[in-house]
Amino acid sequence: MIGAINELNQRHFDSVGDPEIQTRIASYEMSARMQEVAPQVTDISLEPKSIQEMYGAQPGKRSFANNALLARRLIERGVRFVELFHESWDQHGGLVGGLKKNCKDVDQACAALIKDLKQRGILDDTLIVFGGEFGRTPMVHGSQ
């Protein structure tokens, strides 16, 4: 099917010469390649246990650690921009316990990501930006 679409797009380009058609063809091809590799890239269970433990990752569960490991897998495959965020910093009760848990989740996974990128030589040409926010986390609170 992709081949047929590309052939039709190429015929259209040959008849009108619009360079946007070539851009569209390249976009479709990249999209198809991404869909082919996505299942392998996102399966962090393929990582050695030692790497999973370094991050604190547990395949099949939702966690910042799993996302940090996924970020490394994306970066090493050429994804140019990856964003990680950890929500639920807006503690009102249980402040000490909540902050300790959040810091542990983020600290271990971030340290592992930096160490892993460095060991693989990826850190040499990767920019890491850490940021924070002050106030409420907008994605946690409903509109009022």
N, C-alpha and C positions, 0 to 999 in steps of 0.2 A: 504494500500500500504506500509506504514512504517513497519507494522507488517511482511509483506511478505519479505521485504528487510532485516529486522533484522533476520528473520528465515534463509534466505539464507546465510547471513554473519555468523550466529552462526554455521550452518552446515559446512561452509568453515573452521571456527576456529576449530571445533571438528575434522576435517579431517587433518589439517596441524599444528594446535597448535601455530600459529604465534600470539604473543600478540598484534601486530599492528592491527589486526582485531578487537580485543576488544576495542581498542582505537577508531577505526573508528565507531564502533557501538555506543559507548558513544557520539561521536561527532554528529552523525546523530540524536540521541535522544535529545541532548541538542538543536540542531538546530530546531527540531520540536517543542520543548517546547517554545523556543524563538518566533517562528512564531505564536504560539497560543496566547501568551500574549502580543505581540507587539501592536496590536490595542488598547488594554485597557491602556497600559503603556503610549503610546504616546498621548492619548486624555486628554490634560490638562483642557478641559472644565469640566471634572469630579471633578476638585478641587473646593472647596468652593470659593465663590466670594471674601471673605476676603483674602484668600491666593493668588488668582490671582492679587488682588489689591496690596498686599504687594510687589509682584515681579514687578508689572507694566505690567503683562502679559495680552495679548488679544488673546484668542483662535482663530485660523484660520489665524493669521497674522504672518509674519516672523519678529522675533525680538530676541535680546539677552535675554530679560526678559523671553520669552517663552522657550528659550533653557535652561536658568538657572532653571526654574521650571521643565522642562523635566529631567534635570540632577538630581535633587533631587528625582524624581520619579524612575529613573533608579538606583540610589545609594541605595534607600531603598529596592529595589528588588534584591540587591546583585550584580549589575554590579560593577566590581572591578576597572575599569579605565574609567573615563569620562573626556572629554576635551571640554572646551568652548573657543571660541575665538570671538573677536569683531574686524571686519576689518574697514577700512575707517578712520584710524587715520592719514593718510597722507594728512593733510590740507595744501594747498598752498594759497588759498584765503579764506576769511571768517574764519580766524584762531580762533578768540575768540568765535564766535558763534558755529563753528564746534566742538571745544574742549569742550565747555560747554554742548552741546548736547550729545556727546560721553560719557563724564564723568557722566552725569545724567543717561544715559541708563545703563552703567556698574555699577555705584555706587549703585543704588537702587536695581538692580537685585542681585548683589553680596552680599550686606548686607542682603537681604531677604533670600538668599540661606544659608548663615552662620547662621542666626537666626533660620531658619526653621530646619536645620540639628541639631542645638543645642536643640531646643524644643523637637525634636523627639528622642534625645539621640543618634543620628547617628554620631554627631561630635566627640564623644568620641573615635571612632576608624576610623576616616576619615582624611586623610591628604589633605589639600588644599594648592596648590602651585600657587601663582600669578607670572606671568612673563610678560615681555614686550619686545619690540624690538625697535631698533633704526634704522631709515632709512625707506626705502620704504617697503610697505606691498606687498610681491611678488604675492599674489593671486589676487590683484586688478589690477596690471599692466600687459599688454600683453607683449609677448616677442618681443624684438626689434632687 
